[in-house]
Amino acid sequence: MRLKSRLFTPALMLGLMVLASCGGGAKKSASSTTGWEYNDPESGGFEYQANYEQETGPGLVFVEGGTFIMGSVEEDVMKRWDNSPRRVTVRSFYMDETEVRNVDYREYLFWLNRVFIDMPEVYRKALPDTLVWRRPLAYNEPMVENYLRHPAYSEYPVVGVSWLQASDYAAWRTDRVNEHILVEMGIIELDLQQSGANNFDTEAYLLGQYEGVAGKNPMEDLNPERDTRRVRPSDGIMLPRYRLPTEAEWEYAAYGLVGNSYQERLTDRRIYPWDGHTLRNPSKKERGRMMANFVRGPGDYMGMAGDLNDAGDITVPVNSYYPNDFGLYCMAGNVNEWVADVYRPLSNEDTHEFSPFRGNVFETKILDEEGYVVEKDEYGEIRYRAETDEDILDRNNYRTADNINYKDGDNQSNISMGGNWSTSEKSTENMYADSPGIMSSTISDRTRVYKGGSWRDRAYWLSPGTRRFLDERESRDDIGFRCAMTRVGTPYKVK
């Protein structure tokens, strides 16, 4: 099976163009609160779009959320006990059908090199580390030289990408997808002269800090004082941002338990993203074939000549083997995948039951003295800052901007533990930080979770419940990533 098209279908684009031509596409109806007509210039032109249904963005598949047992119920051979089972609920979301490919990442690099030609440091910052393939006593130079750029590996997962680089890619993809939507609808023209700060950024466009070239089919403004306008968030035309999935989202999507349930009853819990307790395909046609690429035993990475079995000496094309019941490929094996969470051994004891996640650092847009958003930065992005204690003084649902160490290394935790982790009672650093006077660890606020197992791993790591960690600035030849997107509206797709 090949990848689904990464472009919007003609039918979808036609529907979006109809929305644009009638100022959001909503029919006239009256407010049940005031009686005034919606979407009527003669009533002031307030626009309201009923029955909105989110479209699936390029490369994504829909993952209907629900409750599941997160964590590992198998023997913890590493004896870390860092993912004890507990029931949580994950909201519906979208996930990339496959891992991000080399060709996808090369498209990103091409765009950066073209738009930031006068700022070469931007391009260099995004480059994968191709030297991750090297080993002191192995001949891996062919991968160093060929893996990223040779067309033979275009459909293979990109590796050598750090967590930070993966996050930057997701942000770039958001803007390119939304720009493509507006160009296809005729709201703006394709502008190949974009350069430096003058490039399409979704937030900058919505805030009026990117003009672009006006298209032939601008949005009609139903306000009788104006003729046309730019797209607004309330139009629902542009998609939510691409991002890394949370650990809970990734694990939920990997198990694909939608195929093992009947009327809210789970018939069989899975060890892997497929049924059964074996790593081999049980079907008559392909019985005995591996369901993922991994290391079967010492020195056995792909089987014997003439019957290679998993046929993966290193990685394999991202749409190899069978997808799970959500339609996701290679959620076990091939490459490990970055997720959004900061690693803590006991996050399973601390995170919420609903949409669990550790890593929130709440930010707000930087405003000038008159309360307007300040000018975008030299890269064309809106400027943010972390919220201050004064910003959230009257809040009850959270008390600090940086929640990475909430219940795990913050001052409150230190007090409850007897204050033995810090040499200063006034210290605001966490127990894991590499700071003077603070107890340090291999785990820090820059340590991120990765999951899934890889072509270098034994079968144990193929179970979605296992978890490992690495500094967000580091990269390896067995770690890649895929993107996710938030689902807005109903947790189920309206047919």
N, C-alpha and C positions, 0 to 999 in steps of 0.2 A: 504494500500500500504506500502511495506517495503522500507527501505533505499536502494539506489543504492550501488553497490559494491564500497568499498573504495580502491580497488586495480586496477591496470591497467589491461586491457583485454589482452588475449594472442595475439590477432591481433595487438593491439597497440605496445606491447612489441616486436613482430616480426618485425614490421616496424622500430622501434627504433634500433634494432639490425642490420638491413640492413643498416641503416644510418651509424652506427659505423663501419661496415665492409668495407665500401667504403669511409672512411675518410670524413664523413659529408653527404654522400649520393647524392651529386649533380652530375648531368651529365656534360660531357664535353661541353663547349660552349666558344665562343670567346668574349673577352671584346669589347664592342662597342666603348670604349675610346682609347684603345691602340692596339687592334687586337690580343693580347696575349691570349692563351688558359687558361681558368679557369680549376681548378681541374686536372691539367696535370703535373706530375713530370718533364717531359721534358721541360716544360715552367717555372719551378721554384716552382710549387706546390701551387700557391695561390688558396685558396678554397672559393667557392661562392655557396650558396644554394639558388636557386630560388623557388618562389611559396611556401614559408613557411606558414604553417597553425598551429596555436597553438592547442595543445591537451588540453582537459579538465582534470584538476587534480582531484585526489580522493576527493569525497564528494561534488564537486562543480557542479553548473549548470550555463549555459551561460545567461547573462543578456545583451541584446542588448541595447545600450545607446540611448539617444535622448534628446529632449527638453521636459520640463514639468513645471507646476506651482508648485514650492516648497513653502511650508508653509501651514498654516491653514486658511480655509475660513469659518470655523464654529465659533460659538460664543466662545470667549476665556473666559471660566468660571473662570479661575484663574486671569484674568485681568492683565496678564504679557505683552501681545502684543510683545512676543519675537520671533515670527516666521511669520511675515507678508508675504503674498503671493508675489512672484516675479518669473519671468520666468528665468530658468537656463538650461544649457545643461550638461548632465552627459555622460562621455565616457563609451563605452562598457566595461564590466568587468565580473568577475565570482564571484558567491556568494555561500556559503554553502547552500545546500538544506535544512538543518535543523540546529537548534542550536547545539552547541557542547555538546555531551552527557557525562554522568558520566563515561561510559566505555572509552571514548576517553581520558578524563582527567586522568583516572587511568593508561592508557597506558603511558602517559607522565610521571606521577609520578614514574612508574615502571622503565622506562628508566633512569630517573635522579638518582634514588636510585642505579641502577646497575652501571652506568658509573661514577658517582661522589660519590662512596662509601666512599672515603677518604675525601670528602668535604661535610659532612652532612648538612651544612648550605644551600647548593643549593637546596636540597630536601625540607628542612623546609620552605624555602622562597616561594616555589611553592604551598604548602599545602593550600587548600581552608579553609576558616574559617567556620567550621561546627556549631559553636555557634551562627551563624546568625539566627538560627531557634528559639532561646529562646525568650520568652516573659514573663514579670513578672507575669502575671495572666493567663497563658495558659500552658497546658501540651504538650510540643513539643519535649520532650527528645527522643521519638522514631525516629524523623528525625535527631536529633543531632547524634544519634548512628548509624543509618542505611542508611540515604539517599545517601551518597557518595559511600559507598562500598558494600552495599547489592545487590546481583544480581537482586532483584526485581525492583531496580531503575536504572539498567544499561542503559536503553534507555531513561531515563529522562534527562532533561538539567542540566548541572552542575551549581551550584550556590555557593555563598560565595567566588567568585573569583573577585579580584579587577581588575581595568583597567590595571594596571601594570602586573599582573599575566596573564591576557588574551593576552597582547602583547607578553610576553615571550613565551607563548604557541604557538602563531602563528609563531614566529621565529623558535622554535624547530620543528614544523611541516614542515616548509619549508625544513629544512635540512634532516629530515627523509624521506620525499617524494623523494627528489633529490638523496639521498643515495640509496634508493630502486630502482630507475631508473637505476643507474649505476651498481648496483649489478645484477639486472635482465638482463641487457645487457651483462654482463660478463666483463665489463671494470675494476671493482674492485671486490674483493671477500668480502663476508660477514665476518666482523671481530667482533666477540663477545668479544674480549679482549680490546676493546676501553676503555680508562680510563682517567679521568681528561681532560687535554688539548688535549690529543690524541683522539679526537672524530671527526667524519665527520661534517664539517661546510662548507656550500656551498661556501662562499667567500674565506675561507682558502684554500679549494681545488683548486679553480680557480686561486688563487695567488701562488700556489705551496707550501703552508705551511701545507698541509696535504697530505701524500703519500698514506696511506692505503696499502692494500695487492693487488698486481696486479692480474687482472682476466685473464681468458683464451681467452678473445676476446678484446684485447686492441684496441684503436683507431689507425688506420693506418695513418701515417704522410706522406702527399704527397710531403713534402719538401725532395728533393733527399739526403739531408745531414743527415736525421734521419729516423728511421723505424716506431716508435710509438710515441704517444703524449697523453697528458691528454685532457679531454673534454674542449672546449672553449665556451665562451658565443655565439660566432658566429655560433656554431653548432646548436643552438636552441633545444638541447636535454633536458637540465634541465629547470625546470619551474620557472617563476617569483615567488617572495616570497608571502607566505600567510601573511595576515595582517588584522587589523580591518577595516571595511568599513568606508568611510567618512559618515558624516551625510547625505549629498546629495545623495550618492549612496544608503544608507540604505532606505531613504524615497522613492526614485525613485523605487527601487526594491520592496518595500512593496506595493505600489499602484498597480503595475502590469498593467499599463494602456495599455500595448500592446494588451490586450483583449478587449479594449474599443475604438479602433481607426479604421478608415477606410480612407485610402489614405490621411494621415496626418490630418484627422479630428477626434477630440475627441468627441465621441457620448455622453458619460456620464462621468462626474467627480465623483470620488468615495470618500466616507467618510472613508471607511474601505478598506482592501485589496480585497474585493469582491464587486459585484454589489449590488445596492439597498441601502436603508436607514435603514435596519433592521439588527439585530444581529442574526436572526434566518434563518435557511436554507429554501429557498422557494421551493425546489424540492418536487415532490409529494411523493417520497419514504421516505424522512426524514424531511418532513415539520414540522417546529417548533423547530427542534434541534438547539442548539447554534452552531455558527460558530467558537467559541473560548472559552476558559475558563477564566472567570473573575468573579467579585463579582456583582451579579444581584441586590442586595439590602442589607439592614442591616442584617447581620448574614447568608446570603444565598450565600454559596460558590459553591454548586454543585447540588442543587435541592433536591427533596424528594426521600426517599427510594422507590425502585420499578420503579422509573423514574428519574434517576439521571441527565438527560439532558446533561450538559457538562462533567459530570463524572470526574471532577477534583477537589478533595478536596484541593490539593495543586497543584503542577505541573502535567503534563501529559506526556506520551511518545512524543518525539520530532516530530514524523511523524503522529500526531493525526489530525483529522479534514481534510479539503480539502486544497490542495495547491492553491496558487494564480496562475495567468496566466503566471508567469515566472517559475512555478513549485516549489515555495518556501513554506515551511510549517511554520505555527505558526508565521507569521509576525505580528500578533496581538494576545495578550494574552500569556498564558503560563509563559514566563519570559520576562522582559524588557531586552534590549540588549545594551551593550556598543558600541559606535561608536568612531572613532578616534578623533573627534573634541574637542578642548578646548571650553568651554561654554562662550559665551558673549551674553547678552540680545539683542544686536543690530547687531549681525553678518550678519543678513539678509540685512542690509543696507551697509555693508562694503565688503563682499566677492565678488569674481569675478563671472561673469555670466557663465563662462566656468570652469567646475570642481571646484566648490566652496569648500573651506576648510579653517578652521582656526586652526593652530597648527604647521606650518612649523618652524623647527629649523634646518637650513642647516648645514651639517657636512662634513668633509673631512677626508680621511685616514691619519693617522699619519705617516710621513716619517722620515727616518734617514738623516744624513748629506749628504749622497750620492744620496738621492732622492728615495730610495727604501722603500717599506712598512715595518714598524717595525714588529718584531716578535709578533705573536698573544698572547693574554692574557692567564691567568691561566685556563680559561674556554674553550679555543680553538677558541675564536672569534677574528676577526680583530679589531684592535684598531682605534677609531675615536676621533676627537675633533671638537668642534664648529668652524666654520670659523671665522677668525678675520677680523677687518676692513681693514687691509693691504691685506688680501686675495681677497677682493672684491672691492678694491679701484677703479678700472676702469670699474666696472659693472654699467649698466644702468637699468637692469630689476629688480634688488633688491639691497638694500643698507645696509642690516644688516642680520646677520645669524638668530637671534631669531625674528621671525615675529609673535609671539603669540599676541602681543599687537599692531600690525600694525593698525593704524587709531583708536586705542582704548586704550589709556593709555600710549603711548610712548611720548617722549618729544615733537614731532611735534603736537600730539593731545593736550598735555597740554598747549602748546603755543596758539593754536587756541581756547582753552577754557578759556584763560585768566590766565593760570598757577596757578589755585587755588587748584589743587589736591596735589601738592608737596610742602613741606616746604623748598626744596633746588632746586635752578635753575639747578644745575649740576647733580641732581639725574637721574639715568638711570633706576630706578625701576618703575614699573607700578602702577597705582592707586589702583590695587586690591591686591598688595603684602603685606604680613604680615611682614613688615620691619620697623625699627625705623624711625620715621619722615615721614612715608608714610601713606596716608589714607588707611585703611584696609576694607575688605568686606568679606562676606561669599563666594564670588566668587574670586578665585585666578587662577594663571597660572596652577595649578594642578587640576582644576575643569573640568570634562569631561561630555559630553552629553550622555544620554542614552534614548532609545526610544522603543515604541512598546506596552506598557501596559503589565499587568501580571495577575496572578491568584489572587493577592491581590488588584487589581485595579478596579475601576468602568469603565463603558463603554467609558467614555469620553477619557481616555488615550489610547484606542485601535486605534484611528485614527493616521495614520503615521505622520500627520502634527504636533502633539503635541511633546513637548520636555521637558526634565527635566535634572538635573545635580547632580553630586556627586563628591567628592574628589576622584582622581584616586587611592588613597591608601585604600579606604574603599570598603566594599562589603556588600551584602544583600542577603536575601533568595529569592528575587524576581528579581534578575538581573543575567543574563547569557550573552552569546555572541555567535556570529558566525563569521567565517572568510570570507575574500574576496581575490581576486587575480586580478591583472591588466591584461587586454587584450592587447596583442601586435599585431600590424598590423592592418588589416581592422576592422572597427567597426561591421561588419557582419561576420557570419560564412560562409566560402566557402564550399558549399555542393559537 
